[in-house]
Amino acid sequence: MSGFWWLAISALTIIPMVKLLPFFGINKYWAAAAVIPVGTVGLLWYMAVKLQELEKR
């Protein structure tokens, strides 16, 4: 049963990432890194850095 919850949470994380990553210049296939929690944090951090760069312009 815990495997089902892992897949459900992964899907709820990956689907928005697939849509958001191209806006930040990141290939959408990197959303697969969101399967592990560290990958999600890493992607969010990288998106925040890119957003700060865009705001400086």
Secondary structure as UniProt FT lines:
FT   HELIX           2..20
FT   HELIX           21..24
FT   HELIX           28..35
FT   HELIX           37..56
//
